[in-house]
Each structure stands twice: as structure tokens, then as C-alpha cells.
Amino acid sequence: MPHIAIRDVTKTYPGRRRRDAAVTAVDSVSLDVERGDVFGVIGYSGAGKSTLVRLVNGLEPVSSGSIEIDGVEVTTLAPAALREVRQGIGMIFQRFNLLRSRTVRANVAYPLEVVGTPRAERRARVDELLRFVGLADKADAYPEQLSGGQQQRVGIARALAASPSILLADEATSALDPETTDEVLDLLARVNRELGVTIVVITHEMDVIARIATKVAVMEQGRVVESGATYDVFTNPTTETARRFVRTVVRALPDGDALAELRARTPGRLFTIAFTDEGASEARVFGALARAGVDFHLVHGGVDDIQGRVYGLLTIAVEGDDAAIRAALAGIGAGVTVTEVTA
């Protein structure tokens, strides 16, 4: 049974004025999030990803379709039952949403106060969480005394206060600098790994997906246009939307004017060589070419780490007679895809 099962879910908003057409923010989306996943949902602004996450925790009602959490249909629950389900779902936000008048300790304690947790138990839980997120020394500070990354760590601690089994992260790193983003993503990975929490990450940044997500769904205009294991989507995107996102992380061959400029300054024929961690390496590629005695040099690309796995995408310029080039490329072996750049 999926931890979160989304089936043919649609969310439609009425037009602002009576004569305006309705707006469909989420359009017939179906997804399974397995227990223990870090599931990324990526899309450009207006793709419907943030609306989707609000449907999951019941902040917005669905227009049609079904959402089950641990086999419980949540779209038809009465308010009291829905509140109980929400206690098992934590949420962190782009702008932290901390209470400025409360200390760090009081912010983290707030969800426990709401459900009536006894004072001693509440204090012990808050101390435990502040140690977990590395802010035990900031318990009595106020949000304005903290950096952005520290505030987001407080937000994570608060979201974990009630020991949820699901954590929803809506653009949780987009307001942070790159170094702080890495720290927050490392913390989320610990939450998943050490606490066993299922995480749904909403983002428009593909490098966030590469760092933390085990699976990914790509949204466009309210629909999921591609989904699968993160490594598979990175190495073999099947839609133009996914390819645009992948190009922001994987060093693919330039196109358009950049490709024309590359051709103008590069003698020889251009080939792209893609390889995975299942039987190829940059050294093996270059070794096969060198043994064949053809002249070549790297003009673009590199090797990327995606969820701890290697993906190489190289563009080389090769000079020599056709037979030698064919023999060299054939000698690279399994696990490699070679394509001549003809455009």
C-alpha cells in the first residue's frame, strides 16, 4: 500500500468574475508515494505543484479524485477526523512562517501546545528536536536573531514536533543561499534516513531533486508529464519540460547559437557520449579512443553525481578517417551511447 496514493485528482477554482472561465490548477493527477520515499515534485511557477501539496494535507479540498494516506481516504473526512490525519503530516515553507513573538523553543513547542501535550513531555521533545537540528544553543533566541538557514531548521524541528510520518516541504530552500541550501538538504536527508519520515519536496530547482529525491514527478500546466526514479528521469528524460530541467544540472550539449559557435571553432566531427555507472567511465571512454589512434579532444560536458550514481555526458571533437573513428567508438563497449551531432 502506498503511503500516499493520489488518484485522478483535479482542483478547479472559479473565475474571479462571474463571466470568467474556471481555472484548473491540478488536472487529473495520479501519483504513488511509497513509505520512506523522498519524492520530488518539480515544475515552473504556475505548474500546480504547491496546490497539489495543499490537497494532500487537506488545506484545500479536491474538486474531484481521491487521496489516500495509509489507505484512509482523506478527501471525505469530517473536520475532526481530518485534523487527526494532519497531526501525522508536518509541513515546512519557503518563508519559514515562524511566530516572531515566540522564542525558538516556543515555536517548536507550539504544535504540542495545540494538542495538549503535558509540559514536561513537551519540553523534553523540544530539547530532543533542537539537538537533532543543531540549534540547542539557540533555544531562547528569537527568529530575527537567526540566519535564514537557522530559521528553516527551526521550521523543520517544529514540523517534526508531533512525530509525523510525512513531511511536506514546499520550496523549503528557494529563499536560501547555495551553502545554506546544502545544509538544509543534508538535514532533510537525515530526517528521512534516521527518523524514517516520508518526504514530499516541492521545488522548481532540479539540483534539489538531484541531491535528495529518490523519485520525481515533473508537472506542467497542472498535469504530471513525466515521473519515475530520479536517476532514470535525469539520464533519459522523455518530455521537453523534463529535458529543460535536466539541462540546468547535467552539462548537456549547447544548442542554437552556442552550438553554432562551438562548431565554428572546433575542427572535426562532434559526438556526444553518454554513460552510466553500470559499466562505463570517463577513463574507459578516453582509453578506447586513444588505443584506436584517432585524434580527439573534449569540448563540452562532464560527469555528474545523481543520487550517488554517476552519469557522464561528454561532447568530443574527433578527427581521422571514418573507419578509424567507427572502430574507436565501437571499442568503448557496453553502457555507452554514442550519437553524432549533425544539427
Secondary structure, 3 states (H helix, E strand, C coil): CCCEEEEEEEEEECCCCCCCCCEEEEEEEEEEECCCCEEEEECCCCCCHHHHHHHHCCCCCCCEEEEEECCEECCCCCHHHHHHHHCCEEEECCCCCCCCCCCHHHHHHHHHHHCCCCHHHHHHHHHHHHHHCCCHHHCCCCHHHCCHHHHHHHHHHHHHCCCCCEEEEECCCCCCCHHHHHHHHHHHHHHHHHHCCEEEEEECCHHHHHHHCCEEEEEECCEEEEEEEHHHHHHCCCCHHHHHHHHCCCCCCCCHHHHHHHHHHCCCEEEEEEEECCCCCHHHHHHHHHHCCCEEEEEEEEEEEECCEEEEEEEEEEECCHHHHHHHHHCCCCCEEEEECCC
